[in-house]
Amino acid sequence: MSAELDSPIPRFHLAVPVDDLTAARQFYGEVLGCAPGRSDDSWIDWNLHGHQLVTHRVAQRPARAHNPVDGHDVPVPHFGLILTVARFHELAQRLRAAEQQFVIEPYVRFEGQPGEQWTMFLYDPAGNALEFKAFADDSQVFAT
């Protein structure tokens, strides 16, 4: 395996289905502030904090499912980022300013327990669930 490019840890690549590339461009580019990369008539690459996210236009969106966690119905599947606490709150403010609707409003999950974290969930325009979270103590990311 060759050396990683400009990153001490591997970066993920994730492709998600969308039904409207214009709406995806507005949400990922304008609302979340991701820089666009290569694109075609049916897909767009995004720089999601150094990770490669690709929105692929598809004819049919997947069904939504949920799982109970800490008293909330968490959308499954979902993806997102672990941010610093400051960046988490900056993003929450940005999302509120853009009048985005949260599935789960920003709050502290597992308060006083192992894995305590700030978390928030929302859907992109195509119905893909995103979670952004932050740990005050980074050692708690994989706490048991």
C-alpha positions in Angstrom: 0.0 0.0 0.0 1.4 3.4 -0.9 1.8 6.3 1.5 -1.2 8.4 2.2 -1.4 11.8 0.4 -1.2 14.8 2.7 -3.1 13.1 5.5 -1.8 11.3 8.6 -5.0 9.2 8.6 -6.9 7.6 5.7 -9.7 9.6 4.3 -13.1 8.1 3.5 -14.9 8.0 0.1 -18.6 7.8 0.3 -21.1 7.9 -2.6 -24.8 8.7 -1.8 -27.9 8.7 -4.0 -29.6 12.0 -4.8 -32.6 12.7 -7.0 -31.8 16.4 -7.8 -28.2 17.5 -8.5 -29.2 21.2 -8.3 -30.6 20.7 -4.8 -27.5 18.7 -3.9 -25.3 21.5 -5.1 -27.2 24.1 -3.1 -27.2 21.9 0.1 -23.6 20.6 0.0 -22.0 23.6 -1.6 -24.0 26.5 -0.1 -25.5 25.2 3.2 -22.6 22.9 4.3 -19.9 24.9 2.6 -18.2 21.9 0.9 -16.0 22.7 -2.1 -17.1 20.9 -5.3 -14.6 18.8 -7.2 -15.0 16.9 -10.4 -18.6 16.5 -11.8 -20.6 15.1 -14.6 -24.3 15.3 -15.6 -25.1 12.6 -13.1 -22.7 13.1 -10.2 -20.7 15.7 -8.2 -17.6 15.2 -6.0 -17.5 17.2 -2.7 -14.7 18.0 -0.3 -16.3 17.1 3.1 -13.5 18.3 5.4 -10.9 16.4 3.4 -13.0 13.4 2.7 -14.5 12.6 -0.7 -18.2 12.6 -0.8 -20.0 11.9 -4.1 -23.6 12.7 -4.8 -24.9 10.4 -7.6 -28.2 11.2 -9.3 -30.5 8.1 -9.1 -34.1 7.6 -10.1 -35.3 6.1 -6.8 -34.4 7.2 -3.3 -34.0 4.5 -0.5 -36.6 4.1 2.2 -36.1 5.7 5.6 -35.5 3.6 8.7 -34.9 4.6 12.4 -33.3 3.1 15.5 -33.9 4.3 19.1 -30.8 5.8 20.7 -30.8 7.8 23.9 -34.5 8.6 23.6 -34.4 9.7 20.0 -35.3 7.9 16.7 -31.9 8.0 14.9 -32.1 7.7 11.1 -30.3 4.7 9.7 -28.3 4.6 7.6 -26.5 8.0 8.2 -23.1 9.5 7.8 -21.3 12.6 9.0 -18.3 14.0 10.7 -16.8 14.2 14.2 -16.0 17.8 14.7 -14.5 19.9 17.5 -17.0 21.3 19.9 -16.5 24.8 18.5 -16.9 23.7 14.9 -20.0 21.7 15.9 -21.6 24.8 17.3 -20.5 26.9 14.3 -22.1 24.3 11.9 -25.3 24.2 14.0 -25.5 28.0 13.8 -24.9 27.9 10.0 -27.6 25.2 9.6 -30.1 27.3 11.6 -29.3 30.4 9.6 -30.0 28.4 6.5 -33.3 27.4 8.0 -32.5 23.7 7.8 -34.9 21.4 9.6 -33.2 19.1 12.1 -34.4 15.5 12.6 -32.7 15.6 16.0 -31.9 19.1 17.3 -28.3 19.7 18.6 -28.0 18.3 22.1 -25.7 16.4 24.5 -26.2 12.6 24.1 -25.2 10.2 26.8 -24.6 13.0 29.3 -22.4 12.0 32.2 -21.8 8.6 30.6 -19.0 7.1 28.6 -19.1 8.5 25.0 -20.8 11.8 26.0 -21.1 13.9 22.9 -22.9 16.7 21.2 -24.9 15.4 18.2 -27.4 16.6 15.6 -29.2 15.0 12.6 -30.7 16.3 9.5 -31.6 15.1 6.0 -30.1 16.4 2.8 -32.7 17.3 0.0 -32.6 13.7 -1.3 -33.4 12.2 2.1 -29.9 11.1 3.1 -29.4 11.3 6.8 -26.4 13.2 8.2 -25.1 13.2 11.7 -22.5 15.7 13.0 -21.1 15.2 16.5 -18.4 16.5 18.8 -16.7 15.1 21.9 -15.4 17.4 24.6 -12.9 14.6 25.4 -11.7 13.0 22.1 -10.7 9.8 24.1 -14.4 9.1 24.4 -14.9 8.5 20.7 -14.6 4.7 21.1 -15.4 4.6 24.9 -17.3 1.5 26.1 
